[in-house]
Amino acid sequence: MKTSKAFDFESAIARVPRWMLGLSAAGTVGTMAFGGINIAGGFMLGSLAAYLNFKVIERAVNGLARRSGSGEKNSGSGTGTWVFIQFTGLLLGAFVILKSSGFNLAAAFWGFLVCPAGVVLEIIYELITYDHS
């Protein structure tokens, strides 16, 4: 009897930024071709914000997992409050850049969705490639 391959969580998490990069590149090229530089720039900035948001959340989750496994007291650097402050700063910075640059705000919102789209693509990839034997 064969044993099935265990799910490799770390490899899956490592692939999500690559999915995001591919979606960002395709989306930026597509919006440039059909909408012009203002829309493409907005999409690209939204994609960059999505990537930074993913990294902030990944760092916070890894910190929580590390502290919970070691019994270490909370140092404050990965707390929910600090993550919220970083996320708020990221959003405010992105909003100011978008308003002052003239890039399209709606396109930036669509660009920000590359993170959940990358996660969905990774789920589909895992469902297709999972060894069911």
N, C-alpha and C positions, 0 to 999 in steps of 0.2 A: 504494500500500500504506500503510495506517495504522500508526502506531507506537502501542503500548499505553502507557497512562498509567503512570508510575513510581510505585512505592509511596511514600507520604508518611509516613515514620516519625514525624516530629515531630507531625503532626496526629493520628496514631493514639495516641501517648503522651499528647497533650493531651486526648483524649476519654476515656481510662480513668478519671480522677477523676470525670467526669460520669456515667459508667456506675455507678461506685461510689456516688455521691451518690443516684442514682435507686434503686439497690438498697437502700441504707441507709434512705431514706425509706419505700419500700414495705415493707421488712422491719420497721421500727420500728412503722409503722401496723398492719401485720398482726399482729405479736406483741402489740401493745397491745389489739387487738380480741379476740384469742383467748386471751391468756395473762396480761394484766394489766401493771401498771406495773413490777413487778420484772423480768419477762422482757423487756419492751420497753426498760427502762433498760439491762439487760445487753447486749441486742443493739445498742443505740445506742452504748454505750461500746466494744464490740468493733469496731463499724464505724469509730468515731473512731480507734481504735488501728490499724486496717488502713490508714486514710488516712495517718496519720502514718508508719507503716512504709513505705508506698509512696513518700512524699516523701523519707524518709531514703535508701532504696535508689536512687531517681532521682537525688538529689544526689550520691551516691557514684559511680554509674555515669557521670554527666556529668563529674564531676571526674577520674575515671580516663581517660575519653576525651579530655578536654582536655589532660591531662598527657601522655598517650601521643602525641598529635598534635604537641605542641610540643617534646617532648624535655626537658621540665621535670623536675627532680628531685622526688621524693616529699616533700611538706611535712608529711605526717602527718595532715592534717585529713580526708582522704577514704579513709584506709587501711581495710583489712578489720578491723583491730583496733578502730579508732575506731567503725566501723559496728556491730560486735558489742557494744561497750560501750553505744552509744546504744540499740540494740535491747534489750539486757538491762535497761537502765534503764526503757525503755518498758514492758516486760513486768512488771517488778517494781512499777512505779507503778500499772499497770492492775490487777494482782492485789490490791494493797493497797486501792485504791479499791473494787474489787468486793467484797472481804471486809468492808470497813467500811461500805459502803452497803447491803448486803443484796441487791444485784442478782444475778441468776441467772448463775452462772459458765458453764453450758452455752450459754446464749443469747449470752453474750459471745464464746464460741468460734465460734458460727455467724455472729455479726456480723463476726468477724475474717476470715471467708471471703469477704467482699464484694470483696476485692482480686482473688483469682484468678477469681472469678465475673465481675468487670468486665473482666478481660483476655480471658476466654472470649467474653463478649458482643462485645468489640471485634474479635476474630478472626472471629466469625460475621458481624458487620457488614462487615468487609473482604471476606470471601468473597462476600457477597451483592452488594456495590456495586462490586467490582473490574471494571474495563473489560477484557474478554477479547479485544477486537478487535485 
